[in-house]
Amino acid sequence: MKGLKFIFSGLFFGIVMSKSEAISWYRIQEMFRFQSFHMYGIISTAVAIGIVGIYLIKKYQVKDVDGNVIVIPVKEKGWKKGIFGGTIFGMGWALTGACPGPMFVNLGQGYWAFLLIIFGALIGTYVYGILKDKLPH
C-alpha cells in the first residue's frame, strides 16, 4: 500500500509529460534548433516549481517517506563537472529526443524503439559507476 502513492505520482507525471508534449521528439528538436519557446516554457516552469519546492522543504523541514527530515547539502563550487556532464546529457537528449523521465513515458505510449534508448541509458549509468572514481567530481 505504501508504494501506491509512487505509482500514482508516476502516472500523473506521465500524463503531464504526454499532454504537455514534453515527450515529443519534434518539440525537443524545435528547442535545440531555437525554433519554438514551448520546451523552454516547460523547463522554466519546472525550475520555478523546483525553487519554490526546495524553499518550502527547507523552511518547513519536510520529512521523507521514512520520517527523516530531508537535508539538502550545500552545492560544491566549480563549473567543469557541470559542463562535462551537461554536454554528455545534452548530446544524448538531442540524439534520442528524450531525457530519462520521458523515455519511460514514450515506452508506455508504445514507442518500442525506446527500449533501445533505455538500454543505452542503463549501460551508460553502469559505465559511469565503473569510471566515477576517475572522472572530475
C-alpha positions as a Markdown table, in Angstrom:
| # | Residue | x | y | z |
|---|---|---|---|---|
| 1 | Met | 0.0 | 0.0 | 0.0 |
| 2 | Lys | 2.9 | 2.3 | 0.8 |
| 3 | Gly | 4.1 | 2.2 | -2.8 |
| 4 | Leu | 0.7 | 3.1 | -4.3 |
| 5 | Lys | 1.4 | 6.8 | -4.0 |
| 6 | Phe | 4.5 | 6.4 | -6.0 |
| 7 | Ile | 2.6 | 4.6 | -8.7 |
| 8 | Phe | 0.0 | 7.3 | -8.9 |
| 9 | Ser | 2.6 | 10.1 | -8.9 |
| 10 | Gly | 4.4 | 8.3 | -11.8 |
| 11 | Leu | 1.1 | 8.0 | -13.7 |
| 12 | Phe | 0.4 | 11.7 | -13.1 |
| 13 | Phe | 4.0 | 12.6 | -14.3 |
| 14 | Gly | 3.5 | 10.5 | -17.4 |
| 15 | Ile | 0.1 | 12.1 | -18.2 |
| 16 | Val | 1.5 | 15.7 | -17.7 |
| 17 | Met | 4.6 | 14.9 | -19.8 |
| 18 | Ser | 2.4 | 13.5 | -22.6 |
| 19 | Lys | -0.3 | 16.2 | -22.6 |
| 20 | Ser | 2.3 | 19.0 | -22.5 |
| 21 | Glu | 4.1 | 17.4 | -25.5 |
| 22 | Ala | 7.3 | 17.4 | -23.5 |
| 23 | Ile | 8.0 | 13.8 | -24.7 |
| 24 | Ser | 7.6 | 14.8 | -28.4 |
| 25 | Trp | 10.8 | 14.3 | -30.4 |
| 26 | Tyr | 9.7 | 17.2 | -32.7 |
| 27 | Arg | 9.2 | 19.5 | -29.7 |
| 28 | Ile | 12.7 | 18.7 | -28.4 |
| 29 | Gln | 14.2 | 19.2 | -31.8 |
| 30 | Glu | 12.4 | 22.6 | -32.1 |
| 31 | Met | 14.0 | 23.5 | -28.7 |
| 32 | Phe | 17.5 | 22.5 | -29.8 |
| 33 | Arg | 17.1 | 24.5 | -33.0 |
| 34 | Phe | 15.7 | 27.5 | -31.2 |
| 35 | Gln | 12.6 | 27.4 | -33.3 |
| 36 | Ser | 10.0 | 27.3 | -30.5 |
| 37 | Phe | 9.6 | 28.6 | -26.9 |
| 38 | His | 7.4 | 25.6 | -26.0 |
| 39 | Met | 10.0 | 23.4 | -24.2 |
| 40 | Tyr | 11.8 | 26.4 | -22.7 |
| 41 | Gly | 8.5 | 27.4 | -21.1 |
| 42 | Ile | 8.0 | 23.9 | -19.7 |
| 43 | Ile | 11.6 | 23.8 | -18.4 |
| 44 | Ser | 11.3 | 27.3 | -16.9 |
| 45 | Thr | 8.1 | 26.3 | -15.1 |
| 46 | Ala | 9.8 | 23.2 | -13.7 |
| 47 | Val | 12.7 | 25.3 | -12.5 |
| 48 | Ala | 10.4 | 27.8 | -10.8 |
| 49 | Ile | 8.4 | 25.0 | -9.1 |
| 50 | Gly | 11.7 | 23.4 | -8.0 |
| 51 | Ile | 12.9 | 26.6 | -6.5 |
| 52 | Val | 9.7 | 27.1 | -4.5 |
| 53 | Gly | 9.7 | 23.4 | -3.6 |
| 54 | Ile | 13.2 | 23.4 | -2.2 |
| 55 | Tyr | 12.5 | 26.6 | -0.3 |
| 56 | Leu | 9.4 | 25.1 | 1.3 |
| 57 | Ile | 11.3 | 21.8 | 2.1 |
| 58 | Lys | 14.0 | 23.8 | 3.9 |
| 59 | Lys | 11.6 | 26.2 | 5.7 |
| 60 | Tyr | 9.2 | 23.6 | 7.0 |
| 61 | Gln | 11.7 | 20.8 | 7.5 |
| 62 | Val | 9.7 | 18.4 | 5.4 |
| 63 | Lys | 10.2 | 14.7 | 6.1 |
| 64 | Asp | 10.7 | 11.8 | 3.6 |
| 65 | Val | 8.5 | 8.7 | 3.4 |
| 66 | Asp | 10.6 | 7.1 | 6.3 |
| 67 | Gly | 10.0 | 10.1 | 8.6 |
| 68 | Asn | 13.5 | 11.5 | 8.3 |
| 69 | Val | 14.0 | 15.3 | 7.8 |
| 70 | Ile | 15.1 | 16.0 | 4.2 |
| 71 | Val | 18.6 | 17.5 | 4.3 |
| 72 | Ile | 19.7 | 19.3 | 1.1 |
| 73 | Pro | 23.5 | 19.5 | 1.1 |
| 74 | Val | 25.3 | 22.7 | 0.1 |
| 75 | Lys | 26.3 | 22.6 | -3.6 |
| 76 | Glu | 30.0 | 22.3 | -4.3 |
| 77 | Lys | 31.7 | 25.1 | -6.2 |
| 78 | Gly | 33.1 | 24.6 | -9.7 |
| 79 | Trp | 31.7 | 24.5 | -13.2 |
| 80 | Lys | 33.9 | 22.0 | -15.0 |
| 81 | Lys | 31.9 | 18.9 | -13.9 |
| 82 | Gly | 28.7 | 20.6 | -14.9 |
| 83 | Ile | 30.0 | 21.4 | -18.4 |
| 84 | Phe | 31.2 | 17.9 | -18.8 |
| 85 | Gly | 28.1 | 16.2 | -17.5 |
| 86 | Gly | 25.7 | 18.6 | -19.2 |
| 87 | Thr | 27.4 | 18.1 | -22.5 |
| 88 | Ile | 27.0 | 14.4 | -22.3 |
| 89 | Phe | 23.4 | 14.6 | -21.1 |
| 90 | Gly | 22.6 | 17.2 | -23.8 |
| 91 | Met | 24.1 | 15.1 | -26.6 |
| 92 | Gly | 22.1 | 12.1 | -25.5 |
| 93 | Trp | 19.0 | 14.2 | -25.2 |
| 94 | Ala | 19.4 | 15.7 | -28.7 |
| 95 | Leu | 20.2 | 12.4 | -30.3 |
| 96 | Thr | 17.4 | 10.4 | -28.8 |
| 97 | Gly | 14.8 | 13.1 | -28.3 |
| 98 | Ala | 14.3 | 12.2 | -24.7 |
| 99 | Cys | 15.7 | 12.6 | -21.2 |
| 100 | Pro | 15.3 | 10.0 | -18.5 |
| 101 | Gly | 11.7 | 10.5 | -17.4 |
| 102 | Pro | 10.1 | 10.8 | -20.9 |
| 103 | Met | 11.9 | 7.7 | -22.1 |
| 104 | Phe | 9.6 | 5.6 | -20.0 |
| 105 | Val | 6.5 | 7.7 | -21.0 |
| 106 | Asn | 7.3 | 7.1 | -24.6 |
| 107 | Leu | 7.8 | 3.4 | -24.0 |
| 108 | Gly | 4.4 | 3.4 | -22.2 |
| 109 | Gln | 2.8 | 5.0 | -25.3 |
| 110 | Gly | 4.0 | 2.1 | -27.4 |
| 111 | Tyr | 7.2 | 3.5 | -29.0 |
| 112 | Trp | 9.2 | 0.3 | -28.7 |
| 113 | Ala | 12.4 | 1.9 | -30.1 |
| 114 | Phe | 12.7 | 3.4 | -26.6 |
| 115 | Leu | 13.7 | 0.0 | -25.3 |
| 116 | Leu | 17.0 | 0.5 | -27.1 |
| 117 | Ile | 17.4 | 4.0 | -25.7 |
| 118 | Ile | 16.6 | 2.8 | -22.1 |
| 119 | Phe | 19.1 | 0.0 | -22.6 |
| 120 | Gly | 21.7 | 2.6 | -23.7 |
| 121 | Ala | 20.9 | 4.8 | -20.7 |
| 122 | Leu | 21.3 | 1.8 | -18.3 |
| 123 | Ile | 24.7 | 0.8 | -19.9 |
| 124 | Gly | 25.8 | 4.5 | -19.6 |
| 125 | Thr | 24.9 | 4.5 | -16.0 |
| 126 | Tyr | 26.7 | 1.2 | -15.4 |
| 127 | Val | 29.8 | 2.6 | -17.2 |
| 128 | Tyr | 29.7 | 5.7 | -15.1 |
| 129 | Gly | 29.6 | 3.6 | -12.0 |
| 130 | Ile | 32.8 | 1.9 | -13.1 |
| 131 | Leu | 34.6 | 5.1 | -14.1 |
| 132 | Lys | 33.2 | 7.5 | -11.5 |
| 133 | Asp | 36.5 | 7.5 | -9.4 |
| 134 | Lys | 38.4 | 8.6 | -12.5 |
| 135 | Leu | 36.0 | 11.4 | -13.5 |
| 136 | Pro | 36.1 | 15.0 | -12.3 |
| 137 | His | 33.7 | 15.5 | -9.3 |
